[in-house]
Amino acid sequence: VGTQTVTLQVTVSDGEAVVNGNLTLTVEDADPPPPPGVELLFEDFSSSTLAGWTVYDEGTINAPSNWRIVTTSQGLQLAQQSNIHDGGTNDDLAHLGSYLSYDDGLGWTDYRLQFSMRTTADDDTLGVMFRVSNPDNYYRFTWDKQRNQRRLVKKTGGVFTLLAADNVPYVKYQTYQVEIALQGQQLEVWVDGELIFQVFDADHSYGTFAFQTWQNAWAHFDDVHVEDLSGGVFNAPPQITSLTASLTSLLDTETSDLLVVANDPDDGPQALSYQWTIVSGGGMLDDATRPDPTYTPDDVSGTQVVMLQVDVTDGANTVSGQ
């Protein structure tokens, strides 16, 4: 890590005289960790409250979860003390249990997340989700002793994909220092100062983080640090959640009421605005800047297909739907 100077020496002898020569090499880390950034969050759970965090229970077996702050030999720590899970097999990628999400990080893009984690009496899955924009889109690192699994997966549009994995088990009762470093498409997972996974993936560019468990009733997390690696540029794009028309097949004497439903995860930098356009085909819109305009078709002969598009912007990012 960083830069290291290496000095080599060669000794040459003719049987009587001996001479030495030194050669100095400079070795630089080809893949250094990101430099320190501005701290966004420090949480050691000493306040004994989980205000600002939200629980999501996805498993139905041994539900509900039991996220709380407990007193341990290492002080106050976050714990999850339910064996909640989804009943999935060992090889399933989903392994849905419960996760505790930090509320205020939805707009984060590039950041370094550091924390400690350990499990005591149990030996199943614990880990962390990051760049979480909603329950169907995120990255996740998990560790399972019983199944000898360390996994880095992504969930995109509700579908899980394995990005990296190995078969290293953790040691129960041992505290591990975990670091997640995110810069653009580069995702890194470090454990106790060792880089274990590095992948490049462009599916998720922003979002908060969450601690996650699956079949593990003795998971502990503590000493959370988050640093900004983006230079302070935070903005979550809007999300279109629904795009409908009251009539998708209509006569040229009828009209169709359009509706786009969108939200802005981080509420800014401006209020959402809308712009509808007729991409192909004819017709007109009564007000193209509303989320719910009315479309009136042209007088047509036969059948015509019309493509409509809406652009939703928060003043910084724009998303489109057709």
Secondary structure as UniProt FT lines:
FT   STRAND          3..13
FT   STRAND          18..28
FT   STRAND          38..43
FT   TURN            46..47
FT   TURN            51..52
FT   STRAND          53..57
FT   STRAND          67..72
FT   TURN            73..74
FT   STRAND          75..80
FT   TURN            90..91
FT   STRAND          98..102
FT   HELIX           103..105
FT   TURN            106..107
FT   STRAND          111..119
FT   STRAND          125..134
FT   TURN            135..136
FT   STRAND          137..144
FT   TURN            145..148
FT   STRAND          149..156
FT   TURN            157..158
FT   STRAND          159..166
FT   TURN            172..173
FT   STRAND          176..183
FT   TURN            184..185
FT   STRAND          186..191
FT   TURN            192..193
FT   STRAND          194..200
FT   STRAND          208..214
FT   STRAND          219..228
FT   STRAND          239..245
FT   TURN            252..253
FT   STRAND          256..263
FT   TURN            265..266
FT   STRAND          273..280
FT   STRAND          284..285
FT   TURN            288..289
FT   STRAND          294..296
FT   STRAND          307..313
FT   STRAND          318..321
//
